[in-house]
Amino acid sequence: MRVQEVNFDGLVGATHNYAGLSYGNVASAASKGRSSNPKEGALQGLRKMQHMRELGLTQGVLPPHQRPHLPTLRALGFQGTDIHILTKAYETSPELVANLSSSSTMWTANAATVTPFCDTRDGKTHFTPANLAAMYHRSIEPLTTGRILRAMFSNDDRFVHHPHIPGGIHMGDEGAANHNRFCSDYGNSGVAVFVYGREAFGRSDDLQFPGRQTKESCRAVLTQHSVASERMILVRQNPKAINAGAFHNDVVSVCNKNVFFFHEEAFENTSSLCADIQTAMGQVPMEFIEVPANEVSLSDAVSTYLFNSQLVSAPAREGMTLILPSEAQDNVATREYIQRLLEKDNSISHADFFDLRQSMRNGGGPACLRLRVVLCDDDLLAMGSRSILTDDLYGDLVSWVEKHYRESVEPEDLCDPQLMMENFAALDELTQILDLGSIYDFQRNDSSSD
């Protein structure tokens, strides 16, 4: 039976905006206050998804969340109709409404950690939504994320769903953005490498920006997922990388099967990490592609998202393919490095560039937009939704975006009740397109929208 790695990309939401909410995310801070184009962003993401299918890969879709998140406003004491709650909340705190209107759920690399059936003791695929405790606007995501994942992967004989890790920022968990899996092939037993920024109860005097992922949360997720201790490695990200704006490890490294592509300054002790990975992989030879800092600086790596690329094995091609943002082509240092890389004798033989500027301006590249899930053919048949992209679904989603999304959203538009109602109508229709059922709070209660 075929086993493959499926990328589930997040759809850009209709409230996509540049509020500059993520401290430590250089691109997000630089874009604060700019006009955004949700329609363009959603169509850019869909074009990338369709390209993955054209390469012969199976591509999935994850929906955006309900925004603004009215349940949080109600929990904070705002009462009345949906429109009254939004209006009053914006009068009280525009910053609060901006946080609760973020379209950050498009970056599904942070949605959850997924351990495939071939790596768990019970032979089932395990999901744990990330608690995203480091940033307020993302900390509201895990309950809805869990609800979506349970709707999509609903077969209890094959899939296990865990609650997010409790404990606030002390147990901060940012999901698969800090998780690498190495294997000889997707259906074979692999090695899980978790990258953390700090320890939960220790001092982090070497960090200027937050170390969002804690060592303790890494271990908790792996324990939840019944991963054998000899198949897991925990390593600290280089504080220098975090301070340069690499708020998640997928900004400075990416892997596929037995190939690891990373920046020289990505980890605290690179040589030890590589040795540990090779030891855990046993007879499977690893291919380490380390990019020297004198060829690509950390600053260039972060600004272009060279490593926030997807590294995939496309059935339609020989060798592996990097799916890169166009910024990596525009920058002289990264463009020339990629050219040299493709000319060398290694497993990476193709580079495809995509315009994802709407996402990139908020600090999310190709790798941020996707959650990797290893699935066999029977797993795909057991899925409980229409979440695997086909030509028909692609057409339906493009039409849906064209119908519902605005060309531009300004920061002050977040208080517009009409934008809220447009988004709720769009999401209600989307759940029918994707056959997800009532996953949103506004679909699950009788609150008035008048």
Beta strands, then each sheet from edge to edge (+ up, - down):
strand 1: 3-10
strand 2: 59-62
strand 3: 112-115
strand 4: 125-129
strand 5: 159-161
strand 6: 179-182
strand 7: 191-196
strand 8: 232-236
strand 9: 253-256
strand 10: 259-263
strand 11: 287-291
strand 12: 310-312
strand 13: 320-325
strand 14: 348-354
strand 15: 370-376
sheet 1: 2+ 1+ 15-
sheet 2: 3+ 4- 5-
sheet 3: 6+ 7- 8-
sheet 4: 9+ 10- 11-
sheet 5: 12+ 13- 14-
end
